[in-house]
Amino acid sequence: MLLIQNAHLIDPASQTDGLRDILIAGEKIIKIADHISPEEAAAHTPDASRNNGDPLAILNAKGLTAVPGLVDAHVHFRDPGFTYKEDIESGARAAAAGGVTTVVLMANTKPCVDNVDTLRYVLEKGAKTPIHVESCANVTVGMKGTELVDMKALHAAGAVGFTDDGVPLLSETIARAAMKAAAAEGVPISFHEENPAFIQNNGINAGKASAHFGIGGSDRQAEIDMVRRDVRLAGETGACVVIQHISTKEAVELVRRAKREGANVHAEAAPHHFTLTEEAVIRYGTLAKMNPPLREEADRQAIIEGLADGTIDMIATDHAPHSAEEKRRPVTEAPSGIIGLETSLALGISELVDTGRLSLMQLIDRMALAPARLYGLDAGYLAEGGPADLVLFDPSEEWTAGRFYSRSQNSPFLGKTLKGKIHATVCRGKVVYPLGGQGKD
């Protein structure tokens, strides 16, 4: 039993915004009220807890904001195959430290998640962590873009969606067939939108950044070209299509127009794309190299506007761990990607809420409720009878991003002072961060 008192509760599903007490028993919230005394909490104790002699823990959350546990729908835990970068256990610890209680894993592991056995390995290992670990499966066998996986079998085995994230699906014929197959299963299909025909060196914007390094870069047309195709196909097939890690103003407008025309199209924005521009690559080098790359200020502003007006449904980190040795390589050789689980809430507060572009209610919608609804997950809301997954934080408290819980440390925000300190993460009714004995790798 856990009684959280004096919390400022913000819940997008019910539009609650005010002081509340929250009573938790087992994995569920059993009461939310203006005030719950310890005596009243004891009276609400389920018989099973009373018979087991479970003590009532009281957490005074005065000065803290309580929101649903965050749902990150685009995460790489690198397991199986690349566990020197991250594994499911270390990734789960990083998620808990960032207030994320549910993750949706990408499928570009080794072996990739194009078969039921690998999917089962991921889900069974994830079930042993303190958070909820869901996973997508691949769209094509071996991520080769030529043969569709058995979506029916993979969906039945627990895949919540399909994606070949990490590589684009270049064949329009395969893309259309994949959308139809995903639509038949009633699950989202997500696309990595970078046409290699417009890319010389990926991870670096073709423009000021590529000129600084004296190399060819990734032209914005790489994204625009594929988004244009896929929103059209979404309209033709009726599939639930997700445009991953959107980076250009033109792509934002294509999604906006497709939604207006009735297509079932959705989009993700990564915190780095609404926080940084290509100037960061010039300053931080490979620590700010990612696919798609950081673009221009006009693109950053368009992404923020898309988040504000609902064109972009959700914020997803694209948490992409890499080792220090890999990131020390020359800019044309180092892998793309940054970690993001532990800084996403703070970046949303500083870049979106404190600037007046989104309300805190809207931010939590984009970071919890919207992704949960898209993937059909019982998450992203706080209600009596609902899951006891929540995060307590102080939106005005500053903290320094020191060594992360992630196994990798590849972030341009390392060492930066950020705003919005997480004090506790609760998942399945248990405090999973901070947690005694939970060390950083």
N, C-alpha and C positions, 0 to 999 in steps of 0.2 A: 504494500500500500504506500502510495506517495501522495502527499498533499502539497500542492504548490499554491502559495498564498501571495496576494498583492501584486500579481503580474498584470502588465498592460497587454491584454490579449488582442491580437490583430488576426482575423480570420477572413480571407477573401470569400470563402464559400457562403458564409452567413452574413458577411459585411459587419461583423462584430469589431468594435474599436472602443475598448474601455477596460477598466480595472475588473479583473475576475480572479476567483480562486478555481483551481482545477484539481479534481480528485481522481486518482488513477488506481485501479486494482488490476493486477495481472497485466495483460497487454492492451487493456481498453481504458478509455476515459469513462468514468461512471457518473460524474457530476461536474457541471460548470455553473457557478453562481457568483453573485456579488460577494458573498462571504460564506465560507464553510469552516466551522469550528472543528477542532480535533474531536470533540464529542459527537458532532454530527457526522464527521467522517467515519468514526467507529461504528455508528449506527448503520451506515451504508456499506459496511464491510461485508463482502460476500461470505457465505457460510464456509466455503473452502478455505479462504484466507484466515477466518476466525479460528477454525479448527486446527489449522497448521500453526497457529500462534504467530502469524506474520506481524511484525511490528509496523506501526505507522511512522513513516519518515516524513518530516515537515521541511519544506524548502521555502524560505522567505525570499521571494523574488521582487521585493520592493525596489523600484528604480529600473527594473528590467522589463523588456518586451518579450512576450511569448508568441511565437508564430508556429504554424505547422512545420514539421521537419521538411527540409528542402528536398526536392526531387531533381536530380541531375540526370538528364536523359541522354547524355553523350559523354561517356567516360571510357578511358582505356586503362585496364588494370594489368595488361601485358601477360596474362596467365591463361593458358600455358605458353611456354616457349621463350619468353623474354623476361623472366622473373628477376634478373639482375637489375632491371629498371623499376619494376613494381610487381607485386603479386596481390592476390585477392585479399590476403590478410592485411598487408601494409596499406593497400588502397582503402580498405574499409576503415582503418584507423584514421587515415587522412580525411575521409569523408565525414566521420563523426566529429573530428576537430573543426570541420568547416560548417557544422550544422546540417549536413546532408544525411538523411536517414534512409533514402532510397536512391540507388543508382541503376542506370540502364547501361550495360556494358556493350562496347563495340566488339565486332567479331573478327578483327584482323589479327588474330593471334597465330601461333604456330604449334600445332596445326590450327587452321582457321575453323570457325564454328559453322562448317557447312554440312555437319553430320550430327546425328542424335548423340553419339557417344561423347563427343567433345562438349556439346551443349550440356549434357548431363554432368560431366566433370565440373564445368563452371558453376552450374546451379547448385550442385551438392556442396562444393567447397564454399560457395557464397552463403549457403544456409547456415554454416557454422560460424559466421562472423556476427558481430553485434548489430549490424544494419541489414536492410533488405537489399539483396543483390539480384537484380533481374538482368536478362541478356537478350540482345538481338541475335539473330543468326544471319548468315550470309545470304545474299541474293543469288550469287552464281557459284558453281562448284570451283573451289580453289581460288576464288576471287579473280577468275580469268575472263569473265565477261561474256562467256559463250554458251554455257549450259546452266539452266536454272536448277537450284537445289530442290529438294522435296519439301516445299513449304508446308504442305499439310502435315507431314510427319514431324517437322521441326516445331510447328505451332502446337501440335498436340503434346510435344515433349516439354513445352514451356517457353518457347521463344515469344517475346512480346512484340517483336517487329523484325524487319529485315533490312539489312544494309551491307554494302561492300565498302563502307567508309574507309578511306585511305586511298582508294583508287576510284576513278570515275567509271561509270557504265556507259561506254561509248556507242554501242549499237542501239539505235532507236528501236529496232525490231525486238531485241532482248528487253529493253527498258519497258516497252509497251506490254510485252508478255508478262514481265515481272509485276507490273502494276496490276494487271488483271488477276494474276494469281494471288497477290497480297489482298486485293479487294475481295476475292472469294473467301479468304480466311478472316476478313474483317479486322485486319491489323495494319498499322502504318508501315510504309516503305520509305526509307530515307536515302538521300542522294548526296554524294560528294561531288560538287559541281566545279570541276576544273578540267577544261579541255586542253590536253597537252599540246595541241597544234598552236596554241598562243603562248606557250611557256618555253623559255630557254633555261632558266634556273629557277626552280620552285622555291617558295618560302620568302622571296624578296620581291617587293612590288616593282614592276617595270615603271620607272620614273626616277624620282630623286634618290631613292634608296639604291636602286641598281646602278645608277650613275656614280654614286659615292663609292661603291665597291668595284666599279669598272667592269661590270658583268651585265649580261642580259638577264631580265627578270621575268616575273609572271604578270602578263598583261591582264587588265581587268576584263577584257573580252573573253578570257578563259572561263570566267564564272558566268558572265552575261549570256554567252552562247548556250551553255547547257541549261541554265535556269529557264531561258526562253523555251527550249525544247520541252523540258519536264513539266512546266506549268500547263503547256498546251496538251501534253499527253495526259496529265491529271484530269483536265476537263473532258477529254475524250473517253477515258476509261472509268472515271468515277472513283479512282483509288484515293486513299488518304496518303498524300505525298508530303514528305518533310524535306525542305531545303536546309541542308546542314550548314552550320557556321557561316552565315551570310556575311559578305564583306564589302559589297559595292552598292552605291546608291541606285544604280540601274536595276540590280537584282531586287532590291527592296521594292522598287516601283513595279516591277514585273509581278511580284507576289501580291502587292496591293491590288493591282488590276485584275489578277486571276481570282482573288477572293471576291472582288466586286462582281465578277461575272459568274460566280457560283461554284468555282472549282474547290474541291476539298484539299486545299493547299495550306501548309503550315511552314513556319520558318523558325530556326534557332539563331540566337545571337550569342557569341561568346564574350565574356567580360573583357578580354583583351581587345576585341574589335570595337567596343563602345568606350574604351578607356584610352587606347594608344593609337598612334599613327605610325607611318613609316619612319618618322623621326626617331622612334624608339629603337629601330634596327640599327640605325646609324650610331646611336649612343650605346646600346647594349650588345650589339653583334648577334651571335647565334642564340643568345638567351631570348631574343625577341623574333626569332625566325620561326614561322609557322605556316601551315597550309590551310586555307588560303592566307596570303600574307596580309600584314597590316597595310592599310591603304592610306588615303588622304583625309584631311580634316572634313571635307564635304561628305565623304563616305561615313565617317564616324557620326556626324550629325544626322545623316539619313537613317542610320541604324537606331539611334536614340529616338528619333521621331517615329520610326516603325514600331519600337517597343511601346511608345506612349499611346499610339492610336490603335494598337492591336494587330497591325500588319504582321509584326513578328510576335509569335505566340509565347515564346519561352526563352529563358536564358539557360544555356547549357555550356559547361566549361570547356568541353573537348580536352579534358585533363589528359595530358600526353607526356608521360614520364620518359626521360632519357638520362643516361649516365653522364657524369661530369666529363669523362674521357671523350664521349661522343660529341658533346657540345663544345669541347676545346678544339675540334677539328676546324679547318678553314671553312669560311662561310658557304662555299659551294659544295662542301662535303658533309658538313654536320647535318644530322637529321632535323626535321622540322617538328615543332611542338613545344608547348610549355605546360607545366602543371597548373591547376587552377582551383582544386576543390577547397583549399583552406583560405583562399582570398576572395572567393566570388561574392559572398554576402557583403563584405566590407567594400568592395569595388562598386557594387550596386548602390550601396548607401552613399558613398562619396561622389560618384559620377552621375547618379540618376536622381536620388532623393534629395540630397543636400543642395543640388543645383536647381531643384524645383521642376525637373522634367517628368518625374514620376512620383506619385505618392508612395508611402511605405506599403500601403495596401496593394497598390498596383505591382510593386516590386515583388512582393511575396506571391501574388498571383502568378507572375511570370516564372518565379523560381520554384513553385511548389504545386499550386492547384492546376495550372494549365498543362504542364507535362504529365501530371498524374492522370488527368482526364484524357489526354491524347492517347496514352498507353493503357487505359482501362485499369489503372491501379487504385487500390483502396488506400489512398494517401493524399496529402496536400490539403487537409482540412482538420479543424478541431471541433469536435461535437461529442455530446454524450452518446456512448455506444460506439464511437469511432476509435480508430487506432491511437494508441498513446505514443505518438511520434511527434516531438516538438523540440524547439530550440529556444533557449533563453539568452538574450544578448542585450547589451547596452548600446543603442545606436549612436550615442555621442561620445563613447569612451574610445580613446586612442590606444593603439597597441602597435608593437613593432613585429614585423614578420621575420622572426628568427628562423632557426632550423625547423623545417617542416616535418610533419609526421610521415609524409610520403617518403618512399625509399629514394626517390630522386629529388633534386633541388633546383631543377631548371626553370627558374622564374625570374623575370626582370623586376619583380616586386620584393624579392628577398632583401631584407634589411630596411625596407621602407616603413614609414609610420603610416598606418591606416586607421580608419575610423569604423567603429562597430565591432566591439569585442564580444565574442561568444563566451558565456559563463557556464552553460551546461547544454548538453544535447541528450535528449531522452528518446530511446527507441524501444519499442515493445514494452514500454512501462519501466525500463531500467535506465539509469544514468550511464551513458556510454562515453561521455566526455564531460569534464575530466574524469579519468578513471585511474584509481590507484594501481600502480605497477605497470601502467601502459607507457612503455618507453618509446623514445624515438630511435628508429634504426640509424 
